[in-house]
Amino acid sequence: MSVIHPDYNSTAFFDEMFDTDGNPRPHYKKLFARFLNSNHDELAHIQRMADISLLNQGITFTVYSDARGTEKIFPFDLIPRLITAKEWQQVESGVQQRLQALNLFLHDLYHEQAILKDGVVPTDMIVNSPLFCREMSGLDAPGGIYTHIGGIDLIRGEHGEFMVLEDNLRSPSGVSYVIENRLVMGRVMPKLLQQHRVRSVNQYPQMLFNALVSLSQAENPTLAVLTPGTYNAAYFEHAFLADQMGAELVEGSDLIVIQDVLYMKTTDGLKRIDVLYRRVDDDFLDPLAFNPDSLLGIAGIMHAYRAGNLALANAPGAGVADDKAIYAYTPDMIRYYLNEEPILPIVPTYLCVRDDDRKYVLENLQQMVVKPTDASGGYGMLVGCAASRQQLAEFRRKIAEKPAAYIAQPIQKLSTHPTRVAQDGVEGLFPRHVDLRPFAVCSADGSVNVLPGGLTRVALPQDSLVVNSSQGGGSKDTWVLYDSADARGEKHA
């Protein structure tokens, strides 16, 4: 019996594998045939092999609110998500365009503020944002690049087109899972991977290394990754990327600033750090400049940055550009700075600080997703259709008290993808909602390189629209396929 459940509904919204007639899309036909001829025992065995591989590799994340333990194995689904070369070309171009405009926006904000003076973006929205970093005013980031690592969350529109759901410009996480998912698929289903011409993702550490060292004028710059420590949700990723790049993995207590130069303490004495890839939020980076109670950062690190003796990635203050209220203005930014139309559209967004928008949101709260403007990871949000009366009432109060702190978007259905789960006591492939987070790195020369693939996150609970790992989501390997005439000169997965 096929593992694809006979009641699989591919017509509710856009399904990645099946068209509206229930037939596999052309680029999915090989994959469909492979799993159509599988049985439950075979798939369960392969899943166990994948889980053991993940366990042995220590591929974990942390859920702070889970009392059963700190580290969890990242849930991984065997059925890969496929993206055609034509679709990927649009995604890649759209992400590059977006990051170029966002970096120009950040440079402008901390210098001339022309976009504010011209009334394209409201000034009060910037100066009142908790993510606007006044300490960055007038500072020149190397190459004018403030966001060196970006993760752009994409979903499908009603016609299957990719749309931007949100930008992640502070310290986007998940790229280590992209690489490890591919390694696991290569171990447990090598023949299937070989049957498809899939673009490689394991070049990301080199892409990141090249972008980071481009920020320094030193001949052989020393690179370090700053982590909050082993209890951070993304600690595995911090350690993984440091190891893959040959960089030092450090905590704040390992570092010291002397005469505006950052050093790492070693058994052989002090070692200068030229480039710091920080995975510590702005507030905790420097107790002299930001939160004085922080034990995670390094006193005086902003002095070293201002003196030009240190490059920081991502730059402090980059988060103001991924404030969820600012997101609504990103199409205008692209037109303003690049004189181009946005390649990737955004989701309609209502700013609760606007009287008309707030009125509409409150009248239609059950059809809305409400998000705090400065939050991430799926925390603090309301999905109206799944909320209780008490939760709806609570958010009405919150919006009324602090309207500028919230935005709202119509509930997006999200595309579905066959996923191996147990539903109503039956194991099989059922549709589950997915999104996509492509990762890109920006070098000091302004070039933007997008990793061909990304993190496909999947909402594992039935009917759930929340894909975040912290909220019960998992992931899939994402296969960007070569065009038929594309495969020369580039390494396959």
C-alpha beads as a LAMMPS data file, in Angstrom:
LAMMPS data file: protein, C-alpha beads

493 atoms
492 bonds

1 atom types
1 bond types

-500.0 500.0 xlo xhi
-500.0 500.0 ylo yhi
-500.0 500.0 zlo zhi

Masses

1 110.0

Atoms # bond

1 1 1 0.000 0.000 0.000
2 1 1 1.315 3.468 -0.852
3 1 1 2.581 5.593 2.017
4 1 1 0.765 8.563 0.433
5 1 1 -2.516 8.576 2.306
6 1 1 -5.543 8.011 0.038
7 1 1 -7.320 11.004 1.613
8 1 1 -4.403 13.340 0.849
9 1 1 -6.026 16.655 -0.099
10 1 1 -3.932 18.584 -2.587
11 1 1 -6.651 21.016 -3.652
12 1 1 -7.151 23.017 -0.434
13 1 1 -4.398 25.469 -1.439
14 1 1 -1.163 25.337 -3.424
15 1 1 0.503 21.959 -2.919
16 1 1 4.208 21.704 -3.719
17 1 1 4.064 18.143 -5.107
18 1 1 0.593 17.928 -6.662
19 1 1 -1.298 20.152 -9.080
20 1 1 -4.975 21.046 -8.707
21 1 1 -5.989 17.805 -10.457
22 1 1 -4.047 15.747 -7.918
23 1 1 -1.297 14.801 -10.383
24 1 1 2.394 15.148 -9.470
25 1 1 4.017 18.267 -10.894
26 1 1 6.585 17.455 -13.641
27 1 1 9.671 18.052 -11.461
28 1 1 8.195 15.846 -8.717
29 1 1 7.389 12.791 -10.841
30 1 1 10.544 10.836 -9.927
31 1 1 10.084 11.595 -6.256
32 1 1 6.408 10.656 -6.368
33 1 1 7.222 7.337 -8.036
34 1 1 9.838 6.560 -5.387
35 1 1 7.440 7.022 -2.488
36 1 1 4.405 5.603 -4.296
37 1 1 6.289 2.305 -4.395
38 1 1 7.475 2.502 -0.788
39 1 1 5.869 0.870 2.197
40 1 1 5.474 2.041 5.769
41 1 1 8.127 -0.271 7.204
42 1 1 10.748 0.868 4.680
43 1 1 10.040 4.539 5.344
44 1 1 10.053 4.016 9.115
45 1 1 13.450 2.303 8.828
46 1 1 14.891 5.173 6.773
47 1 1 13.488 7.694 9.249
48 1 1 15.158 5.840 12.142
49 1 1 18.465 5.945 10.258
50 1 1 18.050 9.681 9.730
51 1 1 17.204 10.269 13.389
52 1 1 20.253 8.279 14.516
53 1 1 22.431 10.305 12.142
54 1 1 21.054 13.546 13.553
55 1 1 21.567 12.303 17.107
56 1 1 25.151 11.238 16.446
57 1 1 25.926 14.589 14.854
58 1 1 24.455 16.428 17.839
59 1 1 22.078 18.397 15.623
60 1 1 19.977 20.024 18.310
61 1 1 18.157 23.182 19.271
62 1 1 16.959 24.502 22.597
63 1 1 13.405 25.100 23.770
64 1 1 13.614 27.230 26.898
65 1 1 10.014 26.610 27.938
66 1 1 10.230 22.818 27.743
67 1 1 10.684 21.392 31.238
68 1 1 11.535 17.933 29.910
69 1 1 15.030 18.976 28.935
70 1 1 17.049 21.655 27.220
71 1 1 18.407 20.200 23.981
72 1 1 16.097 18.630 21.388
73 1 1 16.906 16.789 18.186
74 1 1 15.733 18.962 15.349
75 1 1 12.695 17.216 13.750
76 1 1 13.569 16.202 10.200
77 1 1 11.173 14.953 7.520
78 1 1 12.448 12.629 4.815
79 1 1 10.390 13.954 1.918
80 1 1 12.480 16.709 0.269
81 1 1 11.041 19.900 -1.152
82 1 1 11.932 20.515 -4.832
83 1 1 12.322 23.921 -6.493
84 1 1 12.840 24.311 -10.228
85 1 1 15.721 26.287 -11.716
86 1 1 13.280 28.861 -13.129
87 1 1 11.611 29.423 -9.768
88 1 1 14.945 29.658 -8.016
89 1 1 16.209 32.281 -10.447
90 1 1 13.368 34.563 -9.335
91 1 1 13.978 33.803 -5.643
92 1 1 17.702 34.467 -5.957
93 1 1 17.228 37.745 -7.850
94 1 1 14.524 38.863 -5.422
95 1 1 16.603 38.154 -2.322
96 1 1 19.637 39.920 -3.822
97 1 1 17.533 42.966 -4.701
98 1 1 15.995 43.033 -1.244
99 1 1 19.275 42.872 0.670
100 1 1 20.866 45.522 -1.529
101 1 1 17.975 47.888 -0.801
102 1 1 17.923 47.081 2.921
103 1 1 21.650 47.753 3.266
104 1 1 21.248 51.079 1.461
105 1 1 18.362 51.877 3.800
106 1 1 20.479 51.139 6.879
107 1 1 23.386 53.250 5.650
108 1 1 20.976 56.088 4.912
109 1 1 19.305 55.848 8.340
110 1 1 22.595 56.186 10.173
111 1 1 23.834 59.003 7.910
112 1 1 21.829 61.447 5.755
113 1 1 18.339 60.005 6.480
114 1 1 17.217 61.082 3.022
115 1 1 14.399 58.538 2.919
116 1 1 12.959 60.088 6.087
117 1 1 13.342 63.651 4.857
118 1 1 11.605 62.715 1.609
119 1 1 8.690 61.247 3.565
120 1 1 8.968 57.749 2.127
121 1 1 9.295 56.212 5.602
122 1 1 7.821 58.011 8.658
123 1 1 10.531 59.476 10.888
124 1 1 8.719 58.691 14.127
125 1 1 8.522 55.025 13.178
126 1 1 12.332 54.912 13.070
127 1 1 13.233 57.030 16.074
128 1 1 10.660 55.246 18.243
129 1 1 11.746 51.769 17.187
130 1 1 13.545 49.895 19.988
131 1 1 15.784 48.432 17.275
132 1 1 17.120 51.793 16.098
133 1 1 20.683 52.077 17.428
134 1 1 21.691 55.688 18.073
135 1 1 25.256 54.587 18.799
136 1 1 25.592 53.768 15.090
137 1 1 24.772 57.289 13.900
138 1 1 27.543 58.562 11.653
139 1 1 29.538 55.313 11.785
140 1 1 30.717 53.878 8.485
141 1 1 30.338 50.116 8.236
142 1 1 32.909 48.461 5.921
143 1 1 31.654 48.806 2.363
144 1 1 28.448 50.367 3.657
145 1 1 27.195 46.875 4.517
146 1 1 25.253 46.509 7.764
147 1 1 23.542 43.177 7.168
148 1 1 26.151 40.636 6.125
149 1 1 24.007 37.548 6.760
150 1 1 20.327 37.623 5.883
151 1 1 17.510 35.102 6.046
152 1 1 14.381 36.029 4.074
153 1 1 11.219 34.067 4.916
154 1 1 9.128 33.218 1.849
155 1 1 5.697 31.684 1.371
156 1 1 3.538 30.915 -1.651
157 1 1 0.785 33.222 -2.825
158 1 1 -2.566 31.922 -4.028
159 1 1 -1.218 31.418 -7.554
160 1 1 1.961 29.688 -6.406
161 1 1 4.202 32.764 -6.622
162 1 1 6.795 33.309 -3.891
163 1 1 6.108 36.194 -1.496
164 1 1 8.193 37.669 1.316
165 1 1 6.698 37.044 4.753
166 1 1 9.442 38.732 6.772
167 1 1 13.120 39.667 6.834
168 1 1 15.647 38.366 9.362
169 1 1 18.626 40.729 9.486
170 1 1 20.005 40.488 13.030
171 1 1 21.263 36.941 13.499
172 1 1 19.136 34.640 11.324
173 1 1 19.542 31.001 12.298
174 1 1 18.952 27.687 10.569
175 1 1 21.596 27.485 7.848
176 1 1 23.466 24.723 9.687
177 1 1 20.331 22.576 9.415
178 1 1 20.260 23.225 5.659
179 1 1 23.732 21.717 5.360
180 1 1 23.159 18.869 7.794
181 1 1 19.815 17.937 6.229
182 1 1 21.599 17.450 2.918
183 1 1 24.286 15.303 4.553
184 1 1 21.614 13.141 6.171
185 1 1 19.748 12.693 2.876
186 1 1 23.022 11.692 1.232
187 1 1 23.486 8.990 3.868
188 1 1 19.989 7.528 4.035
189 1 1 18.696 7.994 0.458
190 1 1 21.766 8.409 -1.745
191 1 1 20.172 6.919 -4.877
192 1 1 17.250 9.306 -4.762
193 1 1 19.603 12.267 -4.438
194 1 1 21.677 11.014 -7.367
195 1 1 18.595 10.654 -9.576
196 1 1 17.939 14.382 -9.285
197 1 1 20.353 17.073 -10.438
198 1 1 20.483 19.065 -7.218
199 1 1 22.602 22.134 -6.557
200 1 1 25.007 21.837 -3.640
201 1 1 24.632 23.674 -0.321
202 1 1 27.850 22.640 1.416
203 1 1 29.729 25.679 0.068
204 1 1 27.979 27.983 2.555
205 1 1 30.781 28.066 5.181
206 1 1 33.210 29.170 2.458
207 1 1 30.731 31.794 1.212
208 1 1 30.358 33.105 4.760
209 1 1 34.108 33.057 5.418
210 1 1 34.840 34.996 2.225
211 1 1 32.220 37.622 3.053
212 1 1 33.435 38.076 6.628
213 1 1 37.143 38.386 5.850
214 1 1 36.310 40.923 3.122
215 1 1 35.298 43.297 5.940
216 1 1 38.836 43.584 7.313
217 1 1 41.889 45.398 5.979
218 1 1 44.217 42.972 7.766
219 1 1 46.313 40.720 5.532
220 1 1 45.289 37.520 7.334
221 1 1 42.364 38.565 9.524
222 1 1 41.444 36.469 12.541
223 1 1 37.770 35.585 12.616
224 1 1 35.723 34.597 15.661
225 1 1 32.094 33.603 16.279
226 1 1 30.592 35.120 19.430
227 1 1 28.018 32.856 21.107
228 1 1 25.933 33.501 24.232
229 1 1 26.873 29.965 25.303
230 1 1 25.763 26.359 25.292
231 1 1 22.235 27.103 26.487
232 1 1 21.397 29.316 23.540
233 1 1 18.782 27.878 21.163
234 1 1 21.170 28.024 18.194
235 1 1 24.392 26.974 19.950
236 1 1 24.822 23.975 17.652
237 1 1 24.857 26.338 14.695
238 1 1 27.382 28.683 16.311
239 1 1 29.771 25.803 16.961
240 1 1 29.156 24.240 13.550
241 1 1 29.877 27.411 11.576
242 1 1 32.960 28.269 13.639
243 1 1 34.337 24.787 13.037
244 1 1 33.545 24.818 9.308
245 1 1 35.146 28.248 8.793
246 1 1 38.188 27.506 10.955
247 1 1 37.153 30.407 13.192
248 1 1 37.423 30.756 16.951
249 1 1 34.253 30.042 18.942
250 1 1 34.176 32.493 21.845
251 1 1 31.960 33.791 24.617
252 1 1 32.094 37.299 26.046
253 1 1 34.255 36.174 28.961
254 1 1 36.913 34.988 26.471
255 1 1 37.394 38.489 25.057
256 1 1 38.813 41.802 26.239
257 1 1 39.229 45.266 24.696
258 1 1 42.553 47.018 25.264
259 1 1 43.215 50.433 23.721
260 1 1 40.303 50.019 21.306
261 1 1 41.476 46.620 20.029
262 1 1 39.598 43.353 20.653
263 1 1 41.651 40.414 21.925
264 1 1 40.920 36.794 22.744
265 1 1 42.455 35.365 25.902
266 1 1 44.510 32.232 25.197
267 1 1 47.007 30.109 27.124
268 1 1 49.699 31.718 24.961
269 1 1 48.571 35.251 25.739
270 1 1 46.279 37.670 23.952
271 1 1 45.333 37.122 20.304
272 1 1 43.822 39.938 18.258
273 1 1 40.365 39.449 16.691
274 1 1 39.746 41.367 13.458
275 1 1 36.254 40.194 12.499
276 1 1 33.566 39.112 14.950
277 1 1 30.495 37.239 13.682
278 1 1 28.242 37.915 16.623
279 1 1 25.271 35.803 17.633
280 1 1 24.537 38.050 20.621
281 1 1 21.785 40.680 20.402
282 1 1 22.574 44.406 20.393
283 1 1 21.365 44.962 23.954
284 1 1 23.881 42.475 25.336
285 1 1 26.851 43.272 23.104
286 1 1 28.573 45.985 25.154
287 1 1 27.584 46.855 28.745
288 1 1 29.208 50.278 28.349
289 1 1 27.045 51.201 25.347
290 1 1 23.870 49.184 25.828
291 1 1 22.544 47.082 28.729
292 1 1 24.890 47.694 31.707
293 1 1 23.805 44.423 33.326
294 1 1 24.858 42.242 30.396
295 1 1 27.246 39.402 31.183
296 1 1 27.284 38.136 27.576
297 1 1 29.102 40.969 25.838
298 1 1 32.432 42.724 26.017
299 1 1 32.979 46.102 27.669
300 1 1 34.355 48.589 25.152
301 1 1 33.697 46.564 21.994
302 1 1 31.804 49.498 20.458
303 1 1 34.908 51.663 21.011
304 1 1 36.952 49.129 19.009
305 1 1 34.273 49.160 16.294
306 1 1 34.154 52.976 16.142
307 1 1 37.951 53.112 15.918
308 1 1 37.886 50.880 12.831
309 1 1 39.909 48.157 14.560
310 1 1 37.119 45.591 14.414
311 1 1 34.437 44.510 11.946
312 1 1 31.125 43.314 13.383
313 1 1 28.671 41.127 11.501
314 1 1 25.851 41.820 11.510
315 1 1 26.407 45.458 12.422
316 1 1 24.654 46.834 15.506
317 1 1 21.419 48.537 14.573
318 1 1 20.687 46.310 11.578
319 1 1 17.557 45.092 13.332
320 1 1 15.671 48.309 12.659
321 1 1 15.362 47.178 9.033
322 1 1 13.635 43.934 9.992
323 1 1 11.248 45.615 12.389
324 1 1 7.949 44.163 11.231
325 1 1 6.409 47.626 10.841
326 1 1 9.282 48.701 8.560
327 1 1 8.609 45.603 6.423
328 1 1 5.491 47.317 5.069
329 1 1 7.720 49.988 3.481
330 1 1 10.235 47.645 1.818
331 1 1 8.683 47.841 -1.676
332 1 1 8.994 51.646 -1.444
333 1 1 12.632 51.280 -0.348
334 1 1 13.432 49.175 -3.408
335 1 1 11.898 51.784 -5.688
336 1 1 13.589 54.644 -3.805
337 1 1 17.152 53.282 -3.686
338 1 1 17.313 51.036 -6.755
339 1 1 14.688 52.590 -9.026
340 1 1 13.325 49.095 -9.645
341 1 1 10.053 47.301 -9.057
342 1 1 10.218 44.609 -6.335
343 1 1 10.863 41.168 -7.769
344 1 1 9.248 39.459 -4.784
345 1 1 5.941 40.881 -3.487
346 1 1 5.173 41.183 0.213
347 1 1 2.138 40.107 2.227
348 1 1 -0.459 42.875 2.825
349 1 1 0.452 44.427 6.172
350 1 1 -1.591 46.607 8.515
351 1 1 0.197 48.952 10.914
352 1 1 -1.796 49.169 14.129
353 1 1 -0.367 52.636 14.799
354 1 1 -2.500 53.917 11.907
355 1 1 -6.074 54.657 12.962
356 1 1 -7.727 53.127 9.878
357 1 1 -5.486 50.056 9.943
358 1 1 -6.070 49.513 13.660
359 1 1 -9.844 49.792 13.240
360 1 1 -9.784 47.230 10.431
361 1 1 -7.563 44.836 12.409
362 1 1 -9.746 44.981 15.522
363 1 1 -12.877 44.404 13.456
364 1 1 -11.311 41.406 11.701
365 1 1 -9.046 40.011 14.415
366 1 1 -10.104 36.393 13.883
367 1 1 -8.847 36.565 10.283
368 1 1 -5.500 38.117 11.234
369 1 1 -2.053 37.139 12.408
370 1 1 -0.882 39.792 14.856
371 1 1 2.869 40.109 15.485
372 1 1 4.966 42.260 17.835
373 1 1 7.118 44.489 15.663
374 1 1 10.395 43.600 17.413
375 1 1 9.929 39.863 18.115
376 1 1 11.073 36.742 16.251
377 1 1 10.859 32.965 16.482
378 1 1 7.065 32.870 16.500
379 1 1 6.896 34.274 20.032
380 1 1 4.250 36.744 21.171
381 1 1 2.052 36.404 18.091
382 1 1 -1.658 35.745 17.711
383 1 1 -3.209 33.537 15.030
384 1 1 -6.765 34.791 15.124
385 1 1 -8.536 31.710 13.775
386 1 1 -6.898 29.517 16.431
387 1 1 -7.250 31.923 19.356
388 1 1 -9.634 31.650 22.293
389 1 1 -11.990 34.460 23.283
390 1 1 -9.663 35.265 26.142
391 1 1 -6.649 35.508 23.839
392 1 1 -8.539 37.710 21.389
393 1 1 -9.620 39.992 24.223
394 1 1 -6.054 40.147 25.539
395 1 1 -4.700 41.205 22.139
396 1 1 -7.411 43.811 21.724
397 1 1 -6.184 45.311 24.971
398 1 1 -2.509 45.088 23.951
399 1 1 -3.144 46.743 20.589
400 1 1 -5.176 49.509 22.220
401 1 1 -2.451 50.180 24.803
402 1 1 0.553 50.052 22.455
403 1 1 -0.626 50.197 18.839
404 1 1 2.843 51.003 17.490
405 1 1 4.153 47.718 18.907
406 1 1 2.002 45.531 16.618
407 1 1 1.356 44.825 12.966
408 1 1 -1.224 42.487 11.486
409 1 1 -1.461 40.475 8.302
410 1 1 -4.313 38.454 6.822
411 1 1 -3.858 34.810 7.759
412 1 1 -1.804 33.224 5.003
413 1 1 -2.787 29.676 4.128
414 1 1 0.800 28.524 3.327
415 1 1 1.463 25.876 0.724
416 1 1 1.467 22.217 1.710
417 1 1 3.917 19.403 1.127
418 1 1 3.705 15.634 1.722
419 1 1 5.186 14.971 5.147
420 1 1 5.611 11.714 7.056
421 1 1 3.499 12.006 10.197
422 1 1 0.972 10.061 12.229
423 1 1 -2.535 11.461 11.866
424 1 1 -5.601 10.003 13.602
425 1 1 -3.518 6.970 14.544
426 1 1 -2.443 6.323 10.937
427 1 1 1.135 6.777 9.685
428 1 1 1.655 8.034 6.177
429 1 1 2.317 11.060 4.002
430 1 1 -0.114 13.841 4.818
431 1 1 -0.106 17.500 3.710
432 1 1 1.637 19.846 6.121
433 1 1 2.220 23.581 5.768
434 1 1 5.693 24.813 4.790
435 1 1 7.638 28.016 4.262
436 1 1 11.156 28.678 2.950
437 1 1 14.065 30.640 4.406
438 1 1 16.829 31.241 1.833
439 1 1 20.139 32.486 3.257
440 1 1 22.373 35.106 1.685
441 1 1 25.716 36.689 2.534
442 1 1 26.804 40.219 1.589
443 1 1 30.456 41.104 1.041
444 1 1 32.149 44.470 1.503
445 1 1 32.143 45.011 -2.279
446 1 1 28.328 44.958 -2.248
447 1 1 27.910 41.550 -3.869
448 1 1 25.148 39.315 -2.526
449 1 1 25.472 35.533 -2.762
450 1 1 22.372 33.411 -2.137
451 1 1 22.774 29.780 -1.109
452 1 1 20.901 27.618 -3.661
453 1 1 18.348 26.070 -1.343
454 1 1 17.310 27.165 2.081
455 1 1 15.546 25.937 5.165
456 1 1 12.127 24.524 4.400
457 1 1 10.332 24.638 7.718
458 1 1 7.263 22.471 8.204
459 1 1 4.416 22.778 10.701
460 1 1 4.105 19.207 11.961
461 1 1 0.826 19.437 13.941
462 1 1 -2.264 19.008 11.775
463 1 1 -3.661 22.328 10.454
464 1 1 -0.922 24.324 12.191
465 1 1 0.454 27.383 10.386
466 1 1 3.368 27.956 12.799
467 1 1 6.557 26.467 11.366
468 1 1 9.092 27.675 13.962
469 1 1 11.106 24.920 15.647
470 1 1 10.438 26.576 19.000
471 1 1 6.717 26.149 18.328
472 1 1 6.685 22.481 17.243
473 1 1 7.938 22.776 13.669
474 1 1 10.473 20.661 11.791
475 1 1 12.409 20.885 8.545
476 1 1 12.943 19.308 5.137
477 1 1 15.873 19.194 2.765
478 1 1 15.369 21.743 -0.027
479 1 1 16.500 20.685 -3.495
480 1 1 17.109 23.393 -6.084
481 1 1 17.185 21.533 -9.383
482 1 1 19.450 22.283 -12.282
483 1 1 17.952 23.368 -15.551
484 1 1 18.452 20.731 -18.258
485 1 1 21.332 22.786 -19.717
486 1 1 22.604 24.038 -16.382
487 1 1 24.697 21.354 -14.818
488 1 1 28.118 22.036 -16.282
489 1 1 30.837 23.449 -14.153
490 1 1 29.104 23.341 -10.784
491 1 1 29.314 20.628 -8.164
492 1 1 26.200 18.601 -7.454
493 1 1 24.887 17.872 -3.965

Bonds

1 1 1 2
2 1 2 3
3 1 3 4
4 1 4 5
5 1 5 6
6 1 6 7
7 1 7 8
8 1 8 9
9 1 9 10
10 1 10 11
11 1 11 12
12 1 12 13
13 1 13 14
14 1 14 15
15 1 15 16
16 1 16 17
17 1 17 18
18 1 18 19
19 1 19 20
20 1 20 21
21 1 21 22
22 1 22 23
23 1 23 24
24 1 24 25
25 1 25 26
26 1 26 27
27 1 27 28
28 1 28 29
29 1 29 30
30 1 30 31
31 1 31 32
32 1 32 33
33 1 33 34
34 1 34 35
35 1 35 36
36 1 36 37
37 1 37 38
38 1 38 39
39 1 39 40
40 1 40 41
41 1 41 42
42 1 42 43
43 1 43 44
44 1 44 45
45 1 45 46
46 1 46 47
47 1 47 48
48 1 48 49
49 1 49 50
50 1 50 51
51 1 51 52
52 1 52 53
53 1 53 54
54 1 54 55
55 1 55 56
56 1 56 57
57 1 57 58
58 1 58 59
59 1 59 60
60 1 60 61
61 1 61 62
62 1 62 63
63 1 63 64
64 1 64 65
65 1 65 66
66 1 66 67
67 1 67 68
68 1 68 69
69 1 69 70
70 1 70 71
71 1 71 72
72 1 72 73
73 1 73 74
74 1 74 75
75 1 75 76
76 1 76 77
77 1 77 78
78 1 78 79
79 1 79 80
80 1 80 81
81 1 81 82
82 1 82 83
83 1 83 84
84 1 84 85
85 1 85 86
86 1 86 87
87 1 87 88
88 1 88 89
89 1 89 90
90 1 90 91
91 1 91 92
92 1 92 93
93 1 93 94
94 1 94 95
95 1 95 96
96 1 96 97
97 1 97 98
98 1 98 99
99 1 99 100
100 1 100 101
101 1 101 102
102 1 102 103
103 1 103 104
104 1 104 105
105 1 105 106
106 1 106 107
107 1 107 108
108 1 108 109
109 1 109 110
110 1 110 111
111 1 111 112
112 1 112 113
113 1 113 114
114 1 114 115
115 1 115 116
116 1 116 117
117 1 117 118
118 1 118 119
119 1 119 120
120 1 120 121
121 1 121 122
122 1 122 123
123 1 123 124
124 1 124 125
125 1 125 126
126 1 126 127
127 1 127 128
128 1 128 129
129 1 129 130
130 1 130 131
131 1 131 132
132 1 132 133
133 1 133 134
134 1 134 135
135 1 135 136
136 1 136 137
137 1 137 138
138 1 138 139
139 1 139 140
140 1 140 141
141 1 141 142
142 1 142 143
143 1 143 144
144 1 144 145
145 1 145 146
146 1 146 147
147 1 147 148
148 1 148 149
149 1 149 150
150 1 150 151
151 1 151 152
152 1 152 153
153 1 153 154
154 1 154 155
155 1 155 156
156 1 156 157
157 1 157 158
158 1 158 159
159 1 159 160
160 1 160 161
161 1 161 162
162 1 162 163
163 1 163 164
164 1 164 165
165 1 165 166
166 1 166 167
167 1 167 168
168 1 168 169
169 1 169 170
170 1 170 171
171 1 171 172
172 1 172 173
173 1 173 174
174 1 174 175
175 1 175 176
176 1 176 177
177 1 177 178
178 1 178 179
179 1 179 180
180 1 180 181
181 1 181 182
182 1 182 183
183 1 183 184
184 1 184 185
185 1 185 186
186 1 186 187
187 1 187 188
188 1 188 189
189 1 189 190
190 1 190 191
191 1 191 192
192 1 192 193
193 1 193 194
194 1 194 195
195 1 195 196
196 1 196 197
197 1 197 198
198 1 198 199
199 1 199 200
200 1 200 201
201 1 201 202
202 1 202 203
203 1 203 204
204 1 204 205
205 1 205 206
206 1 206 207
207 1 207 208
208 1 208 209
209 1 209 210
210 1 210 211
211 1 211 212
212 1 212 213
213 1 213 214
214 1 214 215
215 1 215 216
216 1 216 217
217 1 217 218
218 1 218 219
219 1 219 220
220 1 220 221
221 1 221 222
222 1 222 223
223 1 223 224
224 1 224 225
225 1 225 226
226 1 226 227
227 1 227 228
228 1 228 229
229 1 229 230
230 1 230 231
231 1 231 232
232 1 232 233
233 1 233 234
234 1 234 235
235 1 235 236
236 1 236 237
237 1 237 238
238 1 238 239
239 1 239 240
240 1 240 241
241 1 241 242
242 1 242 243
243 1 243 244
244 1 244 245
245 1 245 246
246 1 246 247
247 1 247 248
248 1 248 249
249 1 249 250
250 1 250 251
251 1 251 252
252 1 252 253
253 1 253 254
254 1 254 255
255 1 255 256
256 1 256 257
257 1 257 258
258 1 258 259
259 1 259 260
260 1 260 261
261 1 261 262
262 1 262 263
263 1 263 264
264 1 264 265
265 1 265 266
266 1 266 267
267 1 267 268
268 1 268 269
269 1 269 270
270 1 270 271
271 1 271 272
272 1 272 273
273 1 273 274
274 1 274 275
275 1 275 276
276 1 276 277
277 1 277 278
278 1 278 279
279 1 279 280
280 1 280 281
281 1 281 282
282 1 282 283
283 1 283 284
284 1 284 285
285 1 285 286
286 1 286 287
287 1 287 288
288 1 288 289
289 1 289 290
290 1 290 291
291 1 291 292
292 1 292 293
293 1 293 294
294 1 294 295
295 1 295 296
296 1 296 297
297 1 297 298
298 1 298 299
299 1 299 300
300 1 300 301
301 1 301 302
302 1 302 303
303 1 303 304
304 1 304 305
305 1 305 306
306 1 306 307
307 1 307 308
308 1 308 309
309 1 309 310
310 1 310 311
311 1 311 312
312 1 312 313
313 1 313 314
314 1 314 315
315 1 315 316
316 1 316 317
317 1 317 318
318 1 318 319
319 1 319 320
320 1 320 321
321 1 321 322
322 1 322 323
323 1 323 324
324 1 324 325
325 1 325 326
326 1 326 327
327 1 327 328
328 1 328 329
329 1 329 330
330 1 330 331
331 1 331 332
332 1 332 333
333 1 333 334
334 1 334 335
335 1 335 336
336 1 336 337
337 1 337 338
338 1 338 339
339 1 339 340
340 1 340 341
341 1 341 342
342 1 342 343
343 1 343 344
344 1 344 345
345 1 345 346
346 1 346 347
347 1 347 348
348 1 348 349
349 1 349 350
350 1 350 351
351 1 351 352
352 1 352 353
353 1 353 354
354 1 354 355
355 1 355 356
356 1 356 357
357 1 357 358
358 1 358 359
359 1 359 360
360 1 360 361
361 1 361 362
362 1 362 363
363 1 363 364
364 1 364 365
365 1 365 366
366 1 366 367
367 1 367 368
368 1 368 369
369 1 369 370
370 1 370 371
371 1 371 372
372 1 372 373
373 1 373 374
374 1 374 375
375 1 375 376
376 1 376 377
377 1 377 378
378 1 378 379
379 1 379 380
380 1 380 381
381 1 381 382
382 1 382 383
383 1 383 384
384 1 384 385
385 1 385 386
386 1 386 387
387 1 387 388
388 1 388 389
389 1 389 390
390 1 390 391
391 1 391 392
392 1 392 393
393 1 393 394
394 1 394 395
395 1 395 396
396 1 396 397
397 1 397 398
398 1 398 399
399 1 399 400
400 1 400 401
401 1 401 402
402 1 402 403
403 1 403 404
404 1 404 405
405 1 405 406
406 1 406 407
407 1 407 408
408 1 408 409
409 1 409 410
410 1 410 411
411 1 411 412
412 1 412 413
413 1 413 414
414 1 414 415
415 1 415 416
416 1 416 417
417 1 417 418
418 1 418 419
419 1 419 420
420 1 420 421
421 1 421 422
422 1 422 423
423 1 423 424
424 1 424 425
425 1 425 426
426 1 426 427
427 1 427 428
428 1 428 429
429 1 429 430
430 1 430 431
431 1 431 432
432 1 432 433
433 1 433 434
434 1 434 435
435 1 435 436
436 1 436 437
437 1 437 438
438 1 438 439
439 1 439 440
440 1 440 441
441 1 441 442
442 1 442 443
443 1 443 444
444 1 444 445
445 1 445 446
446 1 446 447
447 1 447 448
448 1 448 449
449 1 449 450
450 1 450 451
451 1 451 452
452 1 452 453
453 1 453 454
454 1 454 455
455 1 455 456
456 1 456 457
457 1 457 458
458 1 458 459
459 1 459 460
460 1 460 461
461 1 461 462
462 1 462 463
463 1 463 464
464 1 464 465
465 1 465 466
466 1 466 467
467 1 467 468
468 1 468 469
469 1 469 470
470 1 470 471
471 1 471 472
472 1 472 473
473 1 473 474
474 1 474 475
475 1 475 476
476 1 476 477
477 1 477 478
478 1 478 479
479 1 479 480
480 1 480 481
481 1 481 482
482 1 482 483
483 1 483 484
484 1 484 485
485 1 485 486
486 1 486 487
487 1 487 488
488 1 488 489
489 1 489 490
490 1 490 491
491 1 491 492
492 1 492 493
